């Protein structure tokens, strides 16, 4: 028998599907959980009260990790705090300057922190962009009306 080489199978390299297509066009149905999550829930089912009680006991005995876990669940860390700064109505670019002056005055007085002021300045900048966009849209509409477009 002659040794004849077997034809090599071509492996698909890269992405096997065309862009916009997948092996499962419908995708995963909303609300489906992965098997690991379902297994963990099955193991812990009915044990939440006992586990919580044990965590509290360990925290009371001085286990710092258990204490941190308990405190994080009782009082979660704050993400943002309300900032109280009186700002003028902002309808024109001149009003934005007054608003920034009010923010700087609040930082100077110690009413708000510099990072809170930076967040407020970002909001004012976003509002400025919205005002500019509205103004440009109005100008374009007037020009188109004059040209009869």
trRosetta pair geometry for C-beta under 8 A, 3 or more apart (Angstrom, degrees):
i j d omega theta_ij theta_ji phi_ij phi_ji
12 16 4.8 79 116 -107 144 88
15 19 7.9 55 113 -67 155 64
16 23 7.9 28 91 -60 119 105
17 21 4.7 -140 175 95 110 91
17 22 5.6 102 125 -110 174 33
17 23 6.5 -126 -62 -44 136 67
18 21 4.7 48 61 26 84 122
21 25 7.0 -38 -150 -93 67 93
22 25 6.2 159 57 -82 82 44
22 27 7.3 63 65 -80 147 73
24 27 6.0 126 114 -83 101 25
24 28 7.5 60 115 -51 144 55
26 29 7.5 0 137 -70 111 75
28 32 5.4 -122 175 51 100 131
29 32 5.1 93 67 -30 81 117
33 37 4.4 -106 174 83 113 131
33 38 5.4 135 101 -53 118 88
33 41 7.9 22 135 -4 161 139
34 37 5.1 95 60 7 76 103
34 38 7.2 -146 97 -3 39 89
35 38 5.6 -57 -148 40 35 111
35 39 6.1 36 154 -21 68 106
36 39 5.7 -54 -146 36 30 111
36 40 6.3 30 155 -18 64 106
37 40 5.8 -55 -147 37 30 110
37 41 6.3 30 155 -18 64 107
38 41 5.8 -55 -147 38 30 111
38 42 6.4 33 153 -22 64 105
39 42 5.7 -53 -149 34 31 112
39 43 6.5 31 153 -18 64 105
40 43 5.8 -54 -150 35 33 111
40 44 6.2 12 159 -3 67 113
41 44 6.1 -67 -140 49 29 98
41 45 6.2 55 155 -56 65 92
42 45 5.7 -28 -148 -7 29 121
43 47 7.7 -40 138 23 60 139
44 47 5.2 -111 -160 55 52 108
44 48 6.3 65 163 -64 100 76
44 51 7.2 -28 -146 -15 99 152
47 50 5.3 -61 -162 48 66 110
47 51 5.4 65 141 -25 89 107
48 51 5.9 -60 -144 40 27 110
48 52 6.1 28 158 -20 65 109
49 52 5.8 -56 -147 36 27 111
49 53 6.3 29 154 -20 63 108
50 53 5.7 -54 -148 36 31 113
50 54 6.4 31 154 -19 64 106
51 54 5.7 -54 -147 36 32 112
51 55 6.4 34 153 -21 65 104
52 55 5.7 -52 -148 34 32 112
52 56 6.5 31 154 -17 64 104
53 56 5.8 -56 -152 36 31 111
53 57 6.4 32 150 -20 65 105
54 57 5.6 -52 -148 35 33 113
54 58 6.4 33 154 -18 66 104
55 58 5.8 -54 -148 37 31 110
55 59 6.3 33 152 -21 64 106
55 66 5.0 -172 -163 -154 69 102
55 69 6.0 -84 -169 94 130 129
55 70 6.0 164 137 -67 106 97
56 59 5.6 -53 -147 36 32 113
56 60 6.3 31 154 -18 65 106
56 66 7.7 -156 -68 162 13 115
56 70 6.0 107 -97 -107 65 138
57 60 5.8 -57 -149 37 30 110
57 61 6.4 25 153 -17 64 108
58 61 5.7 -59 -148 38 33 110
58 63 4.0 -23 161 29 95 142
58 66 3.8 127 100 -22 112 174
59 62 8.0 117 179 -14 28 9
59 63 6.0 -78 -83 62 36 87
59 66 4.2 -133 -63 118 74 99
59 67 4.0 130 -144 -82 93 61
59 69 7.5 -129 -74 57 121 87
59 70 4.7 -25 -67 0 165 144
62 67 7.7 -27 -162 -40 22 129
63 66 4.0 47 97 20 116 114
63 67 6.4 167 89 -18 59 86
64 67 5.3 -53 -143 37 34 116
64 68 6.3 36 157 -21 67 102
65 68 5.8 -51 -149 34 30 110
65 69 6.5 32 152 -18 63 105
66 69 5.6 -53 -149 37 33 114
66 70 6.3 34 154 -19 66 105
67 70 5.8 -55 -149 36 30 110
67 71 6.3 24 157 -14 65 109
68 71 5.9 -59 -145 41 29 107
68 72 6.1 30 157 -21 65 109
69 72 5.9 -57 -146 35 27 110
69 73 6.6 20 157 -15 62 108
70 73 6.0 -64 -154 37 29 106
70 74 6.3 21 155 -15 68 110
71 74 5.7 -57 -140 40 33 107
71 75 6.2 -32 180 44 71 92
72 75 7.6 -80 -128 71 18 55
72 76 6.2 45 -178 -110 62 58
72 77 7.2 -26 -132 -21 82 86
73 76 7.4 13 -125 -67 18 81
78 81 6.0 39 154 -65 142 84
83 112 5.5 44 -151 -114 111 125
83 116 5.0 156 -102 -174 137 126
83 119 7.8 160 -16 78 155 121
83 120 6.7 -117 104 -63 156 118
84 111 7.3 -97 80 172 81 115
85 102 6.2 128 167 138 107 105
85 103 6.2 46 174 -100 159 63
85 106 4.8 -50 -117 -68 114 163
85 111 6.8 127 -91 115 85 131
85 112 6.1 -32 -61 -29 119 139
85 120 6.7 7 43 -117 149 161
86 102 6.6 -112 86 -167 64 136
87 90 7.2 -23 149 -36 114 107
87 99 4.8 35 -157 -131 106 94
87 102 5.5 169 -107 82 61 151
87 103 7.6 17 -95 -53 105 85
88 95 5.6 -135 104 -157 116 92
88 98 4.8 0 24 112 141 129
88 99 5.9 -121 43 -70 84 77
88 102 6.9 168 -9 -28 83 144
89 95 6.4 -60 98 -152 56 145
90 95 4.4 171 -126 120 53 122
90 96 5.7 70 -146 -76 114 65
90 99 5.6 -9 -80 -41 119 143
90 124 7.2 -154 -116 -135 164 85
90 127 5.7 48 113 143 143 145
90 131 7.8 -104 145 -56 96 138
91 95 5.7 81 35 2 57 156
91 131 7.8 138 179 -115 31 125
92 95 5.1 108 55 1 67 100
92 96 7.7 -119 104 -7 45 86
92 131 7.3 142 -131 -165 25 144
93 96 5.5 -46 -158 23 42 117
93 97 7.3 45 148 -20 65 96
93 128 7.0 65 -116 -136 77 95
93 131 6.8 175 -66 116 69 145
94 97 5.9 -48 -161 27 40 112
94 98 7.0 38 145 -15 65 102
95 98 5.5 -53 -155 36 41 113
95 99 6.4 44 148 -23 69 104
96 99 5.5 -51 -149 34 35 115
96 100 6.5 35 153 -17 66 102
96 124 5.8 131 -151 179 93 108
96 127 7.1 178 -103 94 109 109
96 128 5.4 59 -118 -85 158 103
96 131 7.7 -133 -48 21 128 154
97 100 5.9 -53 -150 36 32 109
97 101 6.5 35 150 -21 64 105
98 101 5.5 -53 -150 34 33 114
98 102 6.5 36 151 -21 65 102
99 102 5.6 -51 -151 32 33 113
99 103 6.6 34 150 -19 64 103
99 124 5.5 174 110 -118 132 133
100 103 5.5 -51 -149 34 36 113
100 104 6.4 36 153 -18 67 104
100 121 6.6 59 -118 -115 92 91
100 124 6.3 168 -68 125 84 167
101 104 5.7 -53 -147 38 32 110
101 105 6.3 35 153 -21 65 106
102 105 5.7 -53 -147 36 31 113
102 106 6.5 33 152 -21 63 104
103 106 5.7 -54 -151 33 32 112
103 107 6.6 32 151 -18 65 102
103 112 7.5 -55 -156 60 71 142
103 117 5.1 127 169 -144 106 92
103 120 5.2 -176 -119 101 133 135
103 121 6.3 167 123 -65 166 82
103 124 7.6 -112 -25 -24 147 145
104 107 5.7 -51 -150 35 35 111
104 108 6.3 36 151 -19 65 107
104 117 7.3 88 -84 -155 43 138
105 108 5.5 -54 -147 39 32 114
105 109 6.2 26 155 -15 66 109
106 109 5.8 -57 -142 42 30 107
106 111 4.2 -77 -164 62 84 120
106 112 4.7 31 136 17 115 106
106 117 7.0 171 81 -91 103 105
107 110 7.7 39 178 -72 31 26
107 111 7.6 -78 -63 49 22 77
107 112 5.9 -55 -80 75 61 85
107 113 7.5 27 -124 160 85 13
107 114 5.8 69 -141 -87 127 61
107 117 4.7 -8 -67 -60 123 151
112 116 4.3 -116 -180 88 107 132
112 117 5.6 132 110 -56 119 81
112 120 7.6 26 148 -10 163 138
113 116 4.7 98 54 6 77 101
113 117 7.0 -137 98 -5 42 87
114 117 5.3 -53 -147 36 36 116
114 118 6.4 41 153 -24 67 100
115 118 5.5 -45 -148 31 36 114
115 119 6.7 38 151 -19 63 100
116 119 5.7 -51 -153 34 35 112
116 120 6.5 34 150 -16 66 104
117 120 5.6 -54 -148 39 34 111
117 121 6.2 37 151 -22 67 105
118 121 5.5 -51 -145 35 32 114
118 122 6.6 39 152 -23 62 101
119 122 5.6 -50 -155 30 33 115
119 123 6.9 34 148 -18 63 101
120 123 5.6 -51 -154 33 38 113
120 124 6.5 37 149 -18 67 103
121 124 5.5 -51 -148 37 36 112
121 125 6.3 40 151 -22 66 103
122 125 5.6 -51 -147 34 32 113
122 126 6.5 35 152 -19 63 102
123 126 5.7 -52 -151 34 33 112
123 127 6.4 34 149 -19 65 104
124 127 5.5 -52 -149 37 35 113
124 128 6.4 43 148 -26 65 101
125 128 5.4 -46 -148 30 35 116
125 129 6.7 37 152 -19 63 100
126 129 5.7 -51 -153 33 33 111
126 130 6.6 35 148 -19 64 103
127 130 5.5 -52 -151 35 36 113
127 131 6.4 37 150 -20 66 102
128 131 5.7 -54 -151 35 32 111
128 132 6.4 31 152 -18 66 105
129 132 5.6 -52 -147 37 33 112
129 133 6.3 35 154 -21 65 105
130 133 5.7 -53 -147 35 31 112
130 134 6.4 30 155 -17 64 105
131 134 5.9 -56 -149 38 30 109
131 135 6.2 31 153 -20 65 108
132 135 5.6 -56 -147 38 31 112
132 136 6.2 29 156 -18 66 106
133 136 5.8 -54 -146 37 29 109
133 137 6.3 31 155 -20 63 106
134 137 5.7 -54 -148 36 31 112
134 138 6.4 32 153 -20 64 105
135 138 5.7 -55 -151 35 31 112
135 139 6.4 30 152 -18 65 106
136 139 5.6 -54 -146 37 34 111
136 140 6.2 34 156 -19 67 105
137 140 5.8 -52 -145 36 30 110
137 141 6.4 33 154 -21 63 106
138 141 5.8 -55 -150 35 30 113
138 142 6.6 29 153 -18 64 105
139 142 5.7 -55 -151 35 32 110
139 143 6.4 30 153 -17 66 105
140 143 5.7 -54 -147 38 33 110
140 144 6.3 32 155 -18 66 106
141 144 5.9 -55 -147 38 29 110
141 145 6.3 33 152 -22 63 107
142 145 5.6 -54 -149 35 31 114
142 146 6.5 31 153 -19 65 104
143 146 5.7 -53 -148 35 33 110
143 147 6.3 21 157 -9 67 108
144 147 5.9 -60 -143 45 31 103
144 149 4.3 -80 -157 54 85 115
145 148 7.6 32 -180 -73 29 35
145 149 8.0 -70 -54 39 22 78
